[in-house]
Each structure stands twice: as structure tokens, then as C-alpha cells.
Amino acid sequence: MSGTTRSGIFIIAPIEGVVGERIAALQAATDPRILRLGPPHLTIAGSSGMGPIAADTPLVELESLLAPIAAATSAIPLAFGRPEKFMQTEIVVLPLDPHGPLRALHERIKTSGLRAAKPRFYFTPHVTLSLYRELPKSVLASLLTERFDEPALATRIEAHLTRDTGESKRLLSLSLSS
């Protein structure tokens, strides 16, 4: 797979619990179209550091390569930074530390043998708060003051087939080891 595409298979970690509910509420209030991509999540592979996995990857191959990685990976504590605009865009994200367990998980997926497009950005794990619309200055200012200090934990990874149109279909869900 070559070139830079936005369609393909993405590996995500859902954000659940109280933090996930708060993020979902903010997404619904500021950019409801983002909810088409499913519940709040962080992208482990498919966006930054590793482009989308080839859409024609057989499910059996995907599972055979990802299941051992998930089984060998402990649940990952998530500490969110302050909301920020993503790389000189109007996209607002909650950044996460690109080192440690998230980086290790990303690198294991990246080197698993799955065919993927070239990445568009360096690995920058984050949860997107606003993606599709330019926010009014007052809404943006308010969003940038939000804080997410509550504990959160990534307990599973999911593979989603995502199209440029914004459609997303879950293909696989794997629990991380406890």
C-alpha cells in the first residue's frame, strides 16, 4: 500500500467510563458530526506514525497479527494533556504522552507485518474533540480550558474499516491483558 490515504483500517482504543462520557458530551456539543466515527477513542495506528492498514487485509490475518500483541499488552493508564489545536489546524485534541506504553503498542502494531500507507504525521496519540467544523472563537476558547484529570484506562483495541466519507465499521475487538 503506498501513498497517503485516509481510508483503510485504523486501530483504536475506546475511551470508556466517566472520561469517555465527558468527551462524548463535549463532542456532541461542539462538533456532532464526529460522533459518526463512534464513541471517543484514541488512534493507535492509521493516522500518525503509521498510515491506515490496507482495507483489503483479510480479517483472519488482522486477527492473527493483532491478537498476540493485545494479549501481551497490559491495560494502559491514560493521562490527558490540556486540549490544543492539532498541528496548525482547526482540529482540537486531547494529547497523550507519545512515549511509554502507547508508543510500545504502536510500534508493535507498526512492525507486525501489516501493510499500511505512509503516515501523514509523526506518532502523536490524542483523542479528537472537534474535527469537522471551525469553532466560533468563544466555543474554541471554552473548549481549550477543559481539563481531564480523571483516571482513564485503555483496556482494549479495535480495528475499524474507515472510509474517507466518515463511515466506520468495527471489524475486530481485542482485550488487552489485565
C-alpha positions as CSV (number, residue, x, y, z in Angstrom):
1,M,0.0,0.0,0.0
2,S,1.5,3.3,-0.9
3,G,0.7,7.0,-0.9
4,T,-1.2,8.8,1.8
5,T,-4.7,7.8,2.2
6,R,-7.3,8.4,4.8
7,S,-9.3,5.2,4.1
8,G,-8.3,1.9,5.4
9,I,-8.2,0.0,8.7
10,F,-7.4,2.0,11.9
11,I,-6.5,0.6,15.2
12,I,-8.2,2.5,18.1
13,A,-8.5,2.2,21.9
14,P,-12.0,3.3,23.1
15,I,-12.2,5.8,26.0
16,E,-14.8,4.5,28.3
17,G,-16.2,5.3,31.7
18,V,-16.7,8.8,33.1
19,V,-14.0,10.4,31.0
20,G,-15.4,8.8,27.8
21,E,-18.9,10.2,28.7
22,R,-17.5,13.7,29.3
23,I,-15.6,13.6,26.0
24,A,-18.7,12.4,24.1
25,A,-20.8,15.2,25.6
26,L,-18.2,17.8,24.5
27,Q,-18.0,16.3,21.0
28,A,-21.8,16.3,20.8
29,A,-22.0,20.0,21.9
30,T,-19.1,21.3,19.7
31,D,-18.9,19.0,16.6
32,P,-21.8,16.4,16.5
33,R,-20.6,15.0,13.1
34,I,-17.6,13.5,14.9
35,L,-19.9,11.1,16.6
36,R,-20.3,9.2,13.2
37,L,-16.8,7.9,14.0
38,G,-18.1,6.1,17.1
39,P,-17.5,6.6,20.7
40,P,-14.5,8.6,22.0
41,H,-11.2,6.9,21.2
42,L,-7.5,7.3,20.6
43,T,-6.0,6.1,17.4
44,I,-3.1,3.8,17.9
45,A,-2.4,3.1,14.2
46,G,-3.7,4.5,11.0
47,S,-3.3,8.2,11.4
48,S,0.1,9.3,12.9
49,G,3.2,7.2,12.9
50,M,1.6,4.6,10.7
51,G,-0.9,5.2,7.9
52,P,-4.1,3.2,7.5
53,I,-3.8,-0.5,7.2
54,A,-4.7,-1.8,3.7
55,A,-8.5,-2.1,3.5
56,D,-8.3,-5.5,1.8
57,T,-6.4,-7.1,4.7
58,P,-8.2,-10.4,5.4
59,L,-9.8,-10.4,8.9
60,V,-8.0,-13.7,9.7
61,E,-4.7,-12.0,9.0
62,L,-5.6,-8.9,11.0
63,E,-6.6,-11.1,14.0
64,S,-3.6,-13.4,13.8
65,L,-1.2,-10.5,13.9
66,L,-3.1,-8.3,16.5
67,A,-4.3,-10.9,19.0
68,P,-0.8,-11.8,20.3
69,I,0.0,-8.1,20.6
70,A,-3.2,-7.4,22.6
71,A,-2.6,-10.5,24.8
72,A,0.9,-9.3,25.6
73,T,-0.1,-5.7,26.4
74,S,-1.3,-4.6,29.8
75,A,-4.2,-2.1,30.1
76,I,-2.7,1.3,29.6
77,P,-3.3,4.2,32.0
78,L,-4.1,7.4,30.1
79,A,-3.1,10.9,31.3
80,F,-4.6,13.6,29.1
81,G,-2.8,16.9,28.5
82,R,-4.6,20.2,28.0
83,P,-6.8,20.5,24.9
84,E,-4.9,22.0,22.0
85,K,-5.2,22.8,18.3
86,F,-3.7,19.9,16.3
87,M,-0.6,20.8,14.2
88,Q,-1.7,24.3,12.9
89,T,-5.3,23.1,12.1
90,E,-8.7,23.9,13.5
91,I,-8.9,20.4,14.9
92,V,-9.0,20.3,18.7
93,V,-7.5,17.3,20.5
94,L,-6.6,16.0,24.0
95,P,-2.9,15.0,23.7
96,L,-1.4,11.9,25.3
97,D,2.2,11.1,26.0
98,P,3.8,9.7,22.8
99,H,6.3,7.6,24.8
100,G,5.9,4.7,27.2
101,P,3.2,2.0,26.8
102,L,1.3,3.8,24.0
103,R,4.5,4.1,21.9
104,A,5.3,0.4,22.6
105,L,1.9,-0.7,21.5
106,H,2.0,1.5,18.4
107,E,5.5,0.2,17.4
108,R,4.4,-3.5,17.9
109,I,1.5,-2.9,15.5
110,K,3.6,-1.0,13.1
111,T,6.2,-3.8,12.9
112,S,3.7,-6.6,12.9
113,G,3.8,-7.1,9.1
114,L,0.5,-5.4,8.3
115,R,0.6,-3.5,5.0
116,A,-0.1,0.2,5.6
117,A,0.0,3.6,3.9
118,K,2.7,6.1,4.7
119,P,1.9,8.2,7.8
120,R,0.9,11.8,7.5
121,F,2.4,12.8,10.8
122,Y,4.8,11.6,13.5
123,F,3.2,9.4,16.2
124,T,1.1,11.9,18.2
125,P,-1.6,10.0,20.2
126,H,-4.6,12.0,21.1
127,V,-8.4,12.0,21.4
128,T,-10.1,14.3,19.0
129,L,-12.7,16.7,20.5
130,S,-13.6,18.7,17.4
131,L,-12.8,17.7,13.8
132,Y,-15.2,18.8,11.1
133,R,-16.1,22.4,11.9
134,E,-14.3,25.6,12.6
135,L,-15.5,26.6,16.0
136,P,-16.6,30.1,16.9
137,K,-13.9,31.8,19.0
138,S,-15.9,31.7,22.2
139,V,-16.6,28.0,21.8
140,L,-12.9,27.3,21.0
141,A,-11.7,29.3,24.0
142,S,-14.1,27.4,26.3
143,L,-13.0,24.0,24.8
144,L,-9.4,24.8,25.3
145,T,-10.0,25.4,29.0
146,E,-11.4,21.9,29.7
147,R,-9.3,19.6,31.9
148,F,-9.5,15.8,32.0
149,D,-7.8,14.9,35.3
150,E,-10.0,11.8,36.0
151,P,-8.2,8.4,35.6
152,A,-8.8,6.6,32.3
153,L,-7.6,3.3,31.1
154,A,-7.3,1.8,27.7
155,T,-8.5,-1.8,28.1
156,R,-8.9,-3.0,24.5
157,I,-8.1,-2.2,21.0
158,E,-10.4,-2.3,18.0
159,A,-9.8,-2.5,14.3
160,H,-12.2,-0.3,12.3
161,L,-12.6,-0.1,8.5
162,T,-12.9,3.7,7.9
163,R,-13.7,5.4,4.7
164,D,-12.9,9.0,3.6
165,T,-16.6,9.7,3.8
166,G,-16.5,9.3,7.6
167,E,-18.2,5.9,7.6
168,S,-16.6,3.5,10.1
169,K,-17.3,-0.2,10.7
170,R,-15.8,-2.2,13.6
171,L,-14.0,-5.4,12.3
172,L,-12.4,-6.7,15.5
173,S,-12.2,-6.1,19.2
174,L,-9.4,-7.5,21.4
175,S,-9.0,-7.1,25.1
176,L,-5.6,-6.0,26.5
177,S,-4.3,-8.3,29.2
178,S,-5.1,-7.3,32.8
